[in-house]
Every structure is written in structure tokens, then in C-alpha cells.
Amino acid sequence: MDAVGDRLRELFEPVVTSMGYELLGVQYKPAKGEGLMRVYIDAEAGITVDDCALVSHQISGLLDVEDPVPGHYRLEVSSPGMDRPLFTPEQFQRFAGVEVKIRLQRLWEGRRSFRGTLRGAEGGNVMVEENGLLYTIPADLIDRANVVADV
């Protein structure tokens, strides 16, 4: 979805998976003063605060050595939570049939956001059904996508 997030994912994935967790994705939001680097992890048994702290410690060490992004930023390691973010085509396939919210980086078909039933991913596109219409959205235009929590 974004080049920096993809590069960070490639850097972090071996570390996170070697610890027994799944790396769902990475979001990096630069800002004046201090940016935010958010790393989402998951595990079959769920994620605890201690799991996040362990992964944060390992990633912090890697960031000190590799220094992949300029400037200051705050690192957050998080579970996916109820409004689980979706990053990869595999995740869009796995959650087909659930309600999602998608925000695009720019206008596409006159719109920047969609909310509907996820129908999967194929050929670099994500399919969302909204009000009986099927939208085939280019995945590279997606800024963020989340499962809609039923609360």
C-alpha cells in the first residue's frame, strides 16, 4: 500500500516470524517533530501486552542498526484489535465476506472511501460490494483498509 511500509515489513518480517508471531503490516506516518511507526502483529492464541513489548524490544534494536527512515518517530507494536487493519492480498482473501472500510490515497471513480462487504482480492485489485454494486479497486490506491467491528 505504501513503499515505506512495504520496505519496513520486509525488514521486520524475519524477526517477528522467528519469534512465533505473524507480521500483519506496518504503517509509517512521518510528521514534523515526531512521526509514528505502527507495527501490527498477531498469533493464533492472540496478542498480549507482553507480546507487544517483546516484539517492540527486538524491532527497536533492528531500527538502531538499520536506521531505515530519517528523523524521529515513535514505535508502537499492536495487536490488530477489533477493527483489524488489512494490508496484503492474502489478508483481503482471508477476510472475504466481512464488512470493511477502505480509504484511498486519492479519488477513484469520484470517491475516496468505500464501506461494504469484502469479496476478496485478485490481480492487484480488491473487490468490495457496496449497496449491491461490486467495485474492483486497485490495491495500490488503498491508503488503509479495516474490518468493521460489530460492537
C-alpha positions in Angstrom: 0.0 0.0 0.0 2.9 2.3 0.6 6.6 1.9 -0.3 8.0 2.8 3.2 5.6 0.4 4.9 6.5 -2.4 2.4 10.2 -1.8 3.0 9.8 -1.9 6.8 7.7 -5.0 6.5 10.5 -6.8 4.6 12.9 -5.7 7.3 10.8 -6.7 10.3 9.1 -9.9 9.0 12.1 -12.3 9.6 12.4 -11.0 13.2 8.7 -11.2 14.0 8.1 -14.6 12.4 11.2 -16.1 14.2 9.6 -15.0 17.5 6.5 -17.0 16.6 4.2 -14.1 15.6 2.6 -13.1 12.3 3.5 -9.7 11.0 0.3 -8.2 9.7 1.7 -4.9 8.4 3.5 -1.7 9.1 2.2 1.9 8.9 4.6 4.7 8.9 3.3 8.3 9.2 6.1 10.9 9.1 5.4 14.2 10.9 7.2 17.4 12.0 8.9 16.6 15.2 8.0 13.0 15.7 6.4 10.5 13.3 4.6 7.3 14.1 5.7 3.8 13.1 2.9 1.3 14.0 3.6 -2.5 13.7 0.7 -4.9 13.8 1.3 -8.5 15.0 -0.9 -11.4 15.6 -0.7 -15.0 16.8 -3.2 -17.9 16.9 -3.5 -17.6 20.7 -4.0 -13.8 20.4 -1.7 -11.0 21.4 -0.9 -9.7 24.9 0.8 -6.5 26.1 3.9 -8.6 26.9 4.0 -10.0 23.3 3.9 -6.4 22.1 6.7 -5.4 24.5 8.9 -8.3 23.4 8.5 -7.6 19.7 9.0 -3.8 20.3 12.3 -4.5 22.0 13.5 -6.7 19.1 12.4 -4.2 16.4 13.9 -1.3 18.3 17.3 -3.0 18.2 16.9 -3.6 14.5 15.9 0.0 13.9 19.0 1.2 15.8 21.3 -0.9 13.5 19.5 -0.4 10.2 18.1 3.2 10.6 15.6 2.7 7.7 13.8 6.0 8.0 15.1 9.5 8.7 14.1 11.7 11.6 12.4 10.9 14.9 9.5 8.6 15.3 7.6 6.7 18.0 7.4 2.9 17.6 4.1 1.2 18.5 3.6 -2.5 18.4 0.0 -3.5 18.5 -2.5 -6.4 18.1 -4.9 -6.0 15.2 -7.8 -5.2 17.5 -11.5 -5.4 16.7 -11.1 -3.1 13.7 -8.3 -5.2 12.2 -6.3 -3.5 9.5 -5.8 -5.3 6.2 -2.5 -5.0 4.3 -1.9 -7.9 2.0 -3.8 -9.7 -0.8 -3.8 -12.8 1.4 -5.5 -10.9 4.2 -8.1 -9.5 1.9 -8.8 -13.1 0.7 -8.9 -14.4 4.3 -11.5 -11.9 5.4 -13.7 -12.1 2.3 -17.4 -11.9 3.4 -16.9 -9.4 6.2 -17.7 -5.7 6.3 -14.8 -3.4 5.6 -14.0 0.3 5.4 -11.5 1.3 2.7 -9.9 4.8 2.4 -8.0 5.6 -0.8 -4.9 7.8 -1.3 -6.8 9.8 -3.9 -10.1 10.0 -5.7 -11.0 6.9 -7.8 -14.3 6.7 -9.7 -15.2 10.0 -8.0 -14.8 8.6 -4.5 -12.2 8.3 -1.8 -13.8 5.9 0.7 -15.9 2.7 0.5 -17.8 0.6 3.1 -19.2 -2.7 2.1 -18.7 -6.5 2.0 -15.2 -7.6 1.1 -15.3 -10.0 -1.8 -11.6 -10.8 -1.9 -8.5 -9.8 -3.9 -7.3 -10.8 -7.3 -4.8 -9.5 -9.8 -3.7 -6.5 -7.8 -7.3 -5.4 -7.1 -9.6 -5.6 -4.0 -13.3 -6.3 -4.6 -15.9 -4.6 -2.3 -19.6 -5.0 -2.7 -21.5 -1.8 -1.6 -25.3 -1.4 -2.0 -25.5 -4.2 -4.5 -22.6 -2.8 -6.7 -19.3 -4.6 -7.0 -16.2 -2.3 -7.0 -12.9 -3.6 -8.2 -10.4 -1.2 -6.5 -6.7 -1.1 -7.5 -4.9 -2.2 -4.3 -2.1 0.3 -4.9 -4.6 3.1 -4.3 -5.6 1.9 -0.8 -4.4 4.1 2.0 -5.9 2.0 4.7 -8.5 -0.8 5.0 -10.1 -2.1 8.2 -12.6 -4.7 9.2 -15.7 -3.0 10.6 -16.1 -4.2 14.2 -19.5 -5.4 15.2 -19.8 -3.8 18.6 
